[in-house]
Amino acid sequence: MAAALGGRPPADPSAVRALAYTRGAVREALRLHPVASLTVVEAAEETELPGGDGPRLRVGPGTPIWTLMTYGSRRDARRFPEPGRFRPDRWPGPAAAHQGDLRHLPFGAGPRSCPGRGPALQEATLVVALIVRDFDLAPDPASRPRERVAFTVSPAGLRVRLTRR
């Protein structure tokens, strides 16, 4: 990481491409704790949705369907062996990044995917790399982390101690 970043933030965005492990850590954090709690998909054709113990629900083409994106497939052991474990090595390169979008949709997919996906991943990767380059992080014993769920999910009660290297 130090070789990719040098002593200051890089002026060339291509330097972020050299941070494969950091990029994997960002994607793994998004898998375990997604930022978006809800997403909207649109039925392409007449579709019947399961209704649990009740009746099935029929929706017509073009009907918006709101889905809860908090965990579901992100914690599916068939897609992610050891789903509760933080493993940045699940995301080794650009091909995995595209496959990952289809496995857990952190930015949606298809024509309604988030147009800010690329810049957001690049910025998050750079910020994480700069923080861990310059600081040691440790959990604060007084921290009582939890998730605050609204349209987006954000941490509450999360405290970390930073020590300059």
N, C-alpha and C positions, 0 to 999 in steps of 0.2 A: 504494500500500500504506500509506503513512504517513497518508493521509487516512482510510482505513478503520480503522486501528488507533489513530491518535493517539499519545500519549506513553506509553501503558500497555496491558496486555492489555484487550481489550474485555469489558465486563460482559454485553453482549447477544450471544448466539451468532449472530444475524442478520448481524453485522459480517463474519463469515467468508464470507458469500455474495458480498461485494464483492471478494473475493480470487480472481477467476476465473483469472488467470494462475498464481498460486501453487497453486491447486487442480489446474490442469492439470499443473504440474510434479510434484506428488505422484503423480498418476495415471500420468504418463509414467515416473516412477521405479519405480512398481509394475509397469508393463509390462516394463521392461527388466530389473529385478531383483526378481522376486516374492518375497514373504515366505513363502508357503506352497509347499512343494515337492511335496506330495501332496494329492490330494483323492479323495473317495469318491463315486461315482455309483452309482445302482441301476438295473439293467435293468428297464424297464417291461413288456417282453414278451420272448419267446424271441428271443435275439439271437445272431448268429454274428460272432465277432471274427476279423480276419485274424491268421494266425500267422506272418507273414514268409515264410520259405522252407518252414516246416513246415505241419502241418495246421491247419485253422481250429478255433477254440475256440467251443463252444456254451455259452451261459449261459441259465438260465431266469429267469423274472420274479422280481424281488425279490433277485436275486444282487448282492451288493456288488462293485463293480469299482474297484480302486485305480488311479488314474492319476497319472503323473508330470507335474506342472504347471510344471516349471522354465522351459522356453522354448517349444517348439512354436509354437502359433498366435500367440504374442506377438511372434515374430520373422518372421511370414509377410508377405512384401512385398505380397501381394494385399490383405491387410487393413490393413497399415501401410506405406505407401510409405516408402522409406529406413528400414527397420526397425532398423538399428543406430544411428541418429541420435536424440539427445535432442531432442524437439520438443514442448514443453508446449502449443503451439497446436493439437495434435490434439484437445484436450479443451476446446472453447470454452464450453460451457455445460451446463446440467442435462440437456438431451436427449442430448448426447454422453456424459454420465456413465452414463446407462442403456444406451445402445448399447454403450459400452465394456465393460460387464460381460458382455455376450454375446460380445464379440470376444476377450476374454482372461481373463475370470473371476477377477479377483484375490480375490474374496470368495465364489466359488461363484455359483450361480444356482438359482432355483426354490425348492422348499420346504426344501431343506437349505442355503440360502445363509446366510452368517454374519450373525447378528442384530446384531453390532457394527459392520457396515459403515459406516453413517452416522456414528456417533460417532467411529470410527477415522479416517475421512477428514477429518472436521471438526477433530479434534485434531491430526492430522498437518499439515493446512493451516495451522492457527494457530501451531503450534510452528515450522514452517519460516518463516512470515512474520515472527514475532518475532525469530528468529535473524538473518535477512538484513536486517531493519530496523536491528538494533543492531550487527552485526558484518560485517566483510569476511572472506570465507573464501578460503583458498588451500590447495592440496594440500601436504602436508609431503613434502619430497624423500626422507625416510627411509621413507615409506609403501610398503608392499608389499601392496596390497589383494587379497583373494581371498574367495571365498564358502565358508562353512561350511554344509554341507547336512546336515540331520537331518530331523525332522518339519517344522521351519521352516528357512528360509535366513537366515543373518545374516552380516554382514561380519566379516572377521578381518584384522588387520594394516592396517586403514584409519586413517590419521592425517590430521587437518586442522588448519591453523593459523587461529585466530580472532584478529582484531584489532578492538578496540572502535572504532566510528565516532565 
